[in-house]
Amino acid sequence: MRKEQLLGEILLQEKLIKEEDLTAALRDQEKSGRPLGRILVDMGALKEEQLMAILAAQAGVEYVNLADIDLDRTTVAMVSEKTARKWNLIPIHIEDDHLVVAMSNPSNIMALDELKLKTGYKIKPVVSSSTDVVDAINHQYGLNLRVEEDTEEGDAESLKVKEIIEDAPIVKLVNLIIVRAVEEKASDIHIEPQEKDLRVRYRIDGVLRETMRLPKRLQSAVLSRYKVMANMDIAEIRKPQDGHASLNIRKRNVDFRVATLPTVYGERIVLRILEKESILLKLDDLGFSKGDLERYRSVFTKPYGTILVTGPTGSGKSTTLYATLNILNKPEKNIVTIEDPVEYRLKGLNQIQINIKAGLTFSKGLRSILRASPDILMVGEIRDGETAQIAIEAALTGHLVMSTLHTNDAPGAISRLIEMGVEPFLVSSSINCVQAQRLARRLCEECKQEYRPDKKALEEIGFPLKDGKVPKLYRPKGCKKCASTGYKGRVGLYEIMLMSKEVKRLTVERASAEEINEVALKDGMSTLKQDGFKKVLAGMTSIEEVLRVAA
């Protein structure tokens, strides 16, 4: 029996996969030649930890889940970070005269020989998933940097800024803060001067989390280093500044938008992390329900009209628009975007950066774009009546226009455009769809806890009860995988309003957002909260999280 067939039989016996999943994976394996286990993991039919445990048992090696154990930092320090990353391994502890090392590939003889030579210990390999090993390396070797040892007490204030910011320990500290943020999938980094220290926070899954406190004496050096990276004026500390930086992190190009803001305790710096992978997502990956995705697809495939995506800052509007443009981006289409700023650069798109100082605003840029014979326009944001008017007119003259608007819900976008001075009949004729959205934190698959909520509490918040029965739901618990938050990743909540005949009539009559909302619900629209509750029933998120972002 072949190894792949033997593995498949074991997985079936352990009831870890279904028969149809194995059949599909074997078919894929015959075509691609990839390992069966990896195919099953990529399909989502098997967890990587489960695969590693089975493979370890087959090879006669112990499997260790690194998320469940506390590593000995003294033992970790016996192996350099360079060696750990080279072979994807991390020391766990010393057992008799053996150094126990977690590896994703315990059969790597070269790695074992190098460790034996460098440490002087016999090596006992154990198996752990590649993801767990990388996470442990990032965490453990990040912790090994002690800021207090890098600078003598009081020295930082007496040294000149230009000498400090090029100092190796400061450079290492600043880079560490960025690398850890990228590895932990943070969306932005906040460096905040306090009265007695410097606070560092990451926004992870939409929620700020404090990660470290630095001595006050390092404030000037750390902030100046970030300003140098973003090509800012380090001598200017009284006015806000904006900049841009680009770094190569773990063989990935990562861009940063950097902004400073003077506060009473010094300049506050925010770095927004812009990774290209985040806008290469498919629409199917963003969390649309099947019905909502069909509703949305029915409008962006039209050759003309306007699609508006609304929501607060950080609700994923740009990601949705870029995911849509990725589908529409064909050689036969002339796609032009005008943005402030151009956060992501995509091949095949003609992207224009707003420059107010040079006189290039959204409205002036749009006029110029329309003379360049575009098929599809993407306007970063409709901020004023002039921009709204030009965008609407572009949609009426045969262009597909996509843009964002800051409103709380989809029906509110109609009222907002009319308040900006756009005639109601133009809004009615040009808008194809308004989509409001939010991002809710996704429950950690490793530790989410099943429970049965109180029926009265569900009725009070309008939660749908099928046949009056209380469903089994999930709530956050917290584990090492999710940093004890109970959440890992995010899922979109969507409210998609199509411009039906009745909605268009109400628009022309200048009806209120509440009246338009009532009709849109009858036409099949789900509110943000209703869509959130569907995702609660599917076990994706919790009731508390839906109420937090879509109350």
C-alpha positions in Angstrom: 0.0 0.0 0.0 1.3 3.4 -1.0 2.3 5.9 1.8 -0.5 8.3 0.6 -3.1 5.5 0.8 -1.9 4.4 4.2 -2.1 8.0 5.5 -5.6 8.3 4.0 -6.7 5.1 5.7 -5.4 6.2 9.1 -7.2 9.6 8.8 -10.4 7.8 7.9 -10.1 5.4 10.8 -9.5 8.2 13.2 -12.5 10.0 11.7 -10.5 13.1 11.0 -11.6 13.4 7.4 -14.6 12.3 5.2 -14.5 9.7 2.5 -15.3 12.3 -0.2 -12.5 14.6 1.0 -10.0 11.8 0.7 -11.2 10.9 -2.8 -10.9 14.6 -3.9 -7.4 14.9 -2.3 -6.1 11.7 -4.0 -7.4 13.0 -7.3 -5.6 16.3 -6.8 -2.4 14.4 -5.6 -2.3 12.4 -8.8 -2.4 15.6 -10.9 -0.1 17.9 -8.8 2.2 15.4 -7.1 1.9 17.3 -3.9 1.8 15.5 -0.5 -1.6 14.2 0.4 -1.6 15.7 3.9 -0.8 19.1 2.6 -3.6 18.9 0.1 -6.1 18.0 2.8 -4.9 20.9 5.0 -5.2 23.4 2.1 -8.7 22.1 1.3 -9.7 22.8 4.9 -10.6 19.2 5.5 -7.8 18.7 8.1 -6.1 20.9 10.6 -2.3 21.1 10.3 -1.9 20.0 14.0 -3.9 16.9 13.3 -1.8 16.1 10.2 1.5 16.6 12.1 0.3 14.4 15.0 -0.4 11.5 12.6 2.8 11.9 10.6 4.8 12.0 13.9 3.1 8.7 15.0 4.0 7.2 11.6 7.6 8.2 11.9 7.8 7.1 15.6 8.5 10.7 16.7 6.7 12.5 19.5 4.3 15.3 18.5 4.3 18.6 20.5 1.7 21.4 20.3 3.9 24.4 21.1 0.8 26.5 21.9 0.2 24.3 25.0 3.7 24.6 26.6 5.8 27.3 28.1 9.3 27.4 26.5 12.4 27.8 28.7 14.0 31.0 27.5 17.4 29.9 28.8 17.2 26.9 26.6 15.9 28.9 23.7 19.0 31.2 24.0 21.3 28.2 23.4 20.4 28.5 19.7 20.7 31.7 17.7 17.7 33.2 15.9 19.6 32.8 12.6 20.0 29.0 13.1 16.4 28.7 14.3 15.0 30.4 11.2 17.4 28.6 8.9 16.1 25.2 9.9 12.6 26.2 11.2 13.2 24.8 14.7 13.1 26.0 18.3 14.7 24.4 21.5 12.1 23.4 24.1 14.0 22.1 27.2 16.9 19.9 28.2 16.1 16.2 29.0 19.0 14.3 30.7 21.9 14.9 28.2 19.6 15.7 25.2 18.4 19.0 23.9 14.8 18.6 22.9 14.0 20.6 19.8 10.7 21.1 18.0 11.0 20.9 14.3 8.6 20.9 11.3 11.0 18.4 9.6 12.6 16.1 12.2 14.3 14.0 9.5 16.6 16.8 8.5 20.0 15.3 9.4 22.0 18.5 8.5 20.0 20.5 11.0 20.5 17.9 13.7 24.2 17.7 13.1 24.6 21.5 13.1 22.7 21.8 16.4 24.8 19.0 18.0 28.0 20.7 16.9 27.0 24.2 18.1 25.4 23.2 21.5 27.4 20.2 22.5 24.2 18.3 23.4 22.7 15.2 21.8 19.6 16.3 19.9 16.1 14.8 20.5 13.8 16.0 17.7 10.0 16.3 18.2 7.5 17.3 15.6 5.4 20.5 15.6 3.6 22.3 12.9 5.6 24.8 10.8 3.2 27.6 11.7 3.6 26.9 15.4 7.4 26.9 15.1 7.5 30.2 13.2 5.1 31.8 15.8 7.3 30.5 18.7 10.5 31.9 17.0 8.9 35.3 16.4 7.7 35.5 20.0 10.8 34.1 21.8 13.5 35.8 19.9 11.5 39.1 20.0 11.4 38.9 23.8 15.1 38.4 24.1 15.8 42.0 23.3 16.1 43.9 26.5 15.9 47.6 26.0 17.1 48.5 29.5 20.5 47.0 28.6 20.9 48.9 25.4 21.2 52.4 26.8 22.8 53.7 30.0 20.5 55.5 32.4 20.2 59.1 31.5 22.5 58.8 28.4 19.7 59.2 25.8 18.9 62.8 26.8 22.5 63.9 26.6 23.3 62.4 23.2 22.5 64.2 20.0 19.5 62.9 18.1 21.4 62.1 14.9 23.9 59.9 16.9 21.1 58.1 18.7 18.8 57.3 15.8 21.6 55.4 14.0 22.7 53.5 17.1 22.5 49.8 16.5 20.3 48.9 19.5 17.8 51.7 18.6 17.6 50.5 15.0 17.1 46.9 16.3 14.4 48.0 18.6 12.5 50.0 16.0 12.8 47.1 13.5 11.6 44.6 16.1 8.5 46.6 16.8 7.6 46.6 13.1 8.5 42.9 12.5 6.4 41.7 15.4 3.5 43.8 14.2 3.7 42.3 10.7 4.0 38.7 12.1 1.0 39.3 14.4 -1.0 40.6 11.5 -1.6 44.0 13.0 -3.2 46.7 10.8 -1.4 49.5 12.5 1.2 50.4 15.1 0.7 53.2 17.6 3.8 54.7 19.3 2.4 56.9 22.1 4.4 59.1 24.5 3.0 59.0 28.1 4.0 61.0 31.1 6.6 58.5 32.3 7.2 56.1 29.4 6.5 55.3 25.8 3.6 53.0 25.0 3.5 50.7 22.0 0.2 49.3 20.9 -0.9 47.2 17.9 -4.3 47.2 16.3 -5.1 43.5 15.7 -8.4 42.4 14.3 -9.7 46.0 14.7 -8.9 46.2 18.5 -5.9 48.0 20.0 -3.7 45.8 22.2 -0.7 47.1 24.3 2.4 45.1 23.5 5.2 46.9 25.4 6.3 49.9 27.4 9.6 51.6 26.7 11.7 53.8 29.0 11.0 57.5 28.6 14.7 58.2 27.9 14.4 56.3 24.5 11.4 58.4 23.3 13.4 61.0 21.3 15.6 58.3 19.6 12.7 55.9 18.7 10.4 58.6 17.4 13.2 60.2 15.4 14.2 56.9 13.9 10.6 56.3 12.6 10.6 59.9 11.1 13.9 59.2 9.3 12.5 56.0 7.8 9.5 57.9 6.5 11.6 60.8 5.1 10.1 63.3 7.5 11.7 66.4 9.0 13.0 65.3 12.4 13.5 68.9 13.5 9.8 69.7 13.1 7.9 68.5 16.3 5.1 71.1 16.5 3.2 70.3 13.3 1.6 67.0 12.1 3.5 65.3 9.3 2.7 62.4 6.9 5.2 60.1 5.3 5.7 56.7 3.6 8.2 53.9 4.3 8.8 50.6 2.6 10.6 47.6 4.1 11.5 44.0 3.2 10.3 41.8 6.0 10.7 38.0 5.9 11.2 38.3 2.1 7.9 40.3 1.8 7.7 43.9 0.7 5.6 45.8 3.2 4.6 49.5 2.8 3.8 51.8 5.7 1.8 55.0 5.9 3.3 57.1 8.7 1.6 60.0 10.5 2.8 62.1 13.4 0.6 64.1 15.8 2.0 66.5 18.5 0.6 65.7 22.0 1.4 67.2 25.4 4.0 64.5 26.1 5.6 64.5 22.7 4.9 63.4 19.1 2.5 60.4 18.7 3.3 58.3 15.6 1.0 55.9 13.8 2.3 53.4 11.2 -0.4 51.9 9.0 0.7 48.5 7.6 -0.1 48.0 3.9 0.4 44.5 2.7 -0.4 43.7 -0.9 -1.7 40.3 0.1 -4.6 41.9 1.9 -6.0 43.4 -1.3 -5.4 40.2 -3.4 -8.2 38.5 -1.5 -11.1 37.1 -3.5 -14.7 38.3 -2.8 -15.5 34.8 -1.7 -12.9 35.2 1.1 -14.4 38.4 2.6 -17.4 36.8 4.3 -20.2 37.5 1.9 -23.2 35.2 2.4 -24.2 33.4 -0.8 -27.2 35.6 -1.3 -25.4 38.9 -0.7 -22.5 37.9 -3.0 -25.0 37.2 -5.8 -26.7 40.6 -5.2 -23.4 42.4 -5.3 -22.1 40.5 -8.3 -25.3 41.4 -10.2 -24.3 45.1 -10.1 -20.5 45.2 -10.6 -20.8 43.2 -13.8 -23.0 46.0 -15.3 -21.1 48.3 -17.8 -22.3 51.5 -16.2 -23.7 53.0 -13.0 -22.4 53.8 -9.5 -21.5 51.4 -6.7 -21.0 53.0 -3.3 -19.3 51.2 -0.3 -20.0 52.9 3.0 -18.7 52.5 6.5 -16.3 54.0 9.1 -12.5 54.1 8.7 -11.1 50.6 9.0 -14.3 48.7 8.0 -12.6 47.1 4.9 -14.1 49.4 2.2 -10.9 49.6 0.2 -10.4 45.8 0.4 -13.8 45.3 -1.0 -13.3 47.7 -3.9 -9.8 46.3 -4.7 -11.2 42.7 -4.6 -13.8 43.8 -7.1 -11.3 45.5 -9.3 -9.2 42.4 -9.3 -12.1 40.6 -11.0 -12.8 43.5 -13.4 -9.1 44.0 -14.3 -8.9 42.7 -17.8 -6.6 43.8 -20.7 -9.6 45.1 -22.7 -10.7 47.4 -19.9 -9.3 50.9 -19.2 -9.5 51.2 -15.4 -8.5 54.4 -13.7 -8.4 55.1 -10.0 -8.0 58.4 -8.1 -7.0 58.0 -4.5 -5.7 59.8 -1.4 -3.3 58.2 -0.9 -2.7 55.4 -3.4 -2.2 52.7 -0.7 -1.7 49.7 -3.0 -0.2 49.6 -6.5 -1.8 47.1 -8.8 -0.6 46.0 -12.2 -2.9 46.9 -15.1 -4.5 49.9 -13.3 -3.9 53.5 -13.9 -3.7 55.0 -10.4 -3.6 58.7 -9.7 -2.5 60.2 -6.4 -4.3 63.3 -5.1 -2.0 66.3 -4.6 -3.9 69.2 -3.1 -0.7 71.4 -2.9 -0.3 71.0 -6.7 -4.0 71.6 -7.3 -4.9 68.0 -8.1 -8.1 67.4 -6.1 -10.7 64.6 -6.6 -13.0 66.8 -8.6 -10.2 68.2 -10.9 -8.7 64.8 -11.3 -12.0 63.3 -12.2 -12.6 65.8 -15.0 -9.2 64.9 -16.5 -9.8 61.2 -16.2 -13.1 61.5 -18.1 -11.1 62.9 -21.1 -8.9 59.7 -21.0 -11.7 57.4 -22.2 -12.0 55.2 -19.1 -14.3 52.2 -18.8 -14.2 51.8 -15.0 -13.5 54.6 -12.5 -12.6 54.1 -8.8 -12.8 57.2 -6.7 -11.1 56.8 -3.3 -13.7 58.8 -1.5 -16.6 61.2 -2.2 -15.9 64.0 0.2 -17.8 67.0 -1.3 -20.7 67.9 -3.6 -18.5 68.7 -6.6 -16.8 65.3 -6.6 -20.2 63.6 -6.1 -21.7 65.5 -9.0 -18.9 64.6 -11.4 -18.9 60.9 -10.3 -22.7 60.7 -10.8 -22.5 62.3 -14.2 -19.7 59.9 -15.2 -22.0 57.0 -14.3 -24.8 58.5 -16.4 -22.5 58.8 -19.5 -21.7 55.1 -19.7 -19.0 54.5 -17.1 -18.9 52.1 -14.1 -18.0 54.2 -11.1 -17.0 52.8 -7.7 -16.4 54.9 -4.6 -16.7 55.1 -0.8 -18.8 57.3 1.4 -18.9 57.8 5.1 -22.4 56.9 6.3 -23.6 54.5 9.0 -25.9 52.4 6.8 -26.7 51.9 3.1 -30.0 53.9 3.0 -28.2 56.9 4.6 -25.9 57.2 1.5 -28.9 58.4 -0.5 -29.7 61.2 1.9 -26.0 62.1 2.2 -25.6 62.6 -1.6 -28.8 64.8 -1.8 -27.5 66.8 1.2 -24.2 67.3 -0.8 -26.3 69.0 -3.5 -26.8 66.2 -6.1 -30.3 66.3 -7.6 -32.5 63.4 -6.4 -33.4 62.4 -10.0 -29.6 62.1 -10.8 -29.0 59.9 -7.7 -32.0 57.7 -8.6 -30.8 57.3 -12.2 -27.1 56.6 -11.5 -26.8 54.5 -8.4 -26.9 50.7 -8.9 -26.1 49.6 -5.4 -25.1 50.9 -1.9 -23.2 48.6 0.3 -22.6 49.3 4.0 -20.1 47.1 5.8 -18.3 46.4 9.1 -15.5 44.0 10.2 -16.2 41.8 13.2 -13.6 39.6 14.9 -13.7 35.9 14.0 -13.9 33.4 16.8 -10.7 31.4 17.4 -11.3 27.9 15.9 -9.0 26.4 18.5 -10.8 27.5 21.7 -14.3 28.8 20.8 -16.8 27.5 23.4 -20.2 26.1 22.7 -23.1 27.3 24.9 -26.9 27.8 24.9 -27.9 31.4 25.5 -30.9 32.7 27.5 -34.0 32.9 25.3 -35.2 36.2 26.8 -31.9 37.9 26.2 -32.0 36.7 22.5 -35.5 38.1 22.0 -34.5 41.5 23.5 -31.8 42.0 20.9 -34.0 40.7 18.0 -32.0 37.5 17.4 -33.9 35.1 15.0 -35.3 32.0 16.7 -36.3 29.1 14.4 -39.6 27.6 15.7 -39.0 29.5 19.0 -36.0 27.2 19.8 -32.8 28.5 21.4 -29.9 27.5 19.2 -26.4 26.4 20.3 -24.0 29.3 19.8 -20.3 29.9 20.4 -18.5 32.4 22.5 -14.8 33.4 23.0 -12.7 31.5 25.6 -9.0 32.4 24.9 -5.9 30.4 24.3 -2.2 30.9 23.3 -3.2 30.7 19.6 -5.3 33.9 19.9 -3.3 35.6 22.6 -6.1 34.8 25.1 -8.6 37.1 23.3 -10.8 34.3 22.0 -10.7 35.8 18.5 -8.4 35.4 15.5 -9.0 37.1 12.2 -12.0 39.0 11.0 -15.2 38.5 9.0 -17.2 41.1 7.1 -20.8 42.0 7.9 -22.7 43.4 4.9 -25.8 45.4 4.1 -26.5 45.5 0.4 -29.2 47.8 -1.0 -30.1 47.4 -4.6 -31.8 50.4 -6.3 -35.2 48.9 -7.0 -38.0 50.9 -8.7 -39.6 51.6 -5.3 -36.3 52.8 -3.8 -35.7 55.0 -6.8 -39.2 56.5 -6.4 -38.5 57.3 -2.8 -35.2 58.9 -3.7 -36.8 61.2 -6.2 -39.4 62.2 -3.5 -36.6 63.0 -1.0 -37.9 60.3 1.4 -36.0 59.8 4.7 -33.4 57.1 5.2 -35.9 55.3 7.5 -38.5 55.1 4.8 -36.0 53.9 2.2 -34.7 51.3 4.8 -38.2 49.8 5.2 -38.6 49.3 1.5 -35.1 48.0 1.0 -35.8 45.3 3.7 -38.9 44.2 1.8 -36.8 44.0 -1.3 -34.5 41.4 0.4 -31.8 43.6 2.0 -30.3 42.3 5.3 -29.2 44.8 7.9 -25.7 44.7 9.2 -27.0 43.3 12.5 -29.1 40.6 10.7 -26.1 39.6 8.6 -24.1 39.4 11.8 -26.6 37.2 13.5 -26.4 34.8 10.5 -22.6 34.6 11.1 -23.2 34.0 14.8 -25.4 31.0 13.9 -22.7 29.7 11.6 -20.2 29.8 14.5 -18.0 32.5 12.8 -18.4 35.2 15.5 -20.1 36.0 18.8 -23.3 38.0 19.6 -21.2 40.4 21.7 -18.9 41.1 18.7 -21.8 41.8 16.3 -23.4 44.2 18.8 -20.1 45.9 19.2 -19.7 46.8 15.6 -23.3 46.9 14.3 -25.5 47.9 17.3 
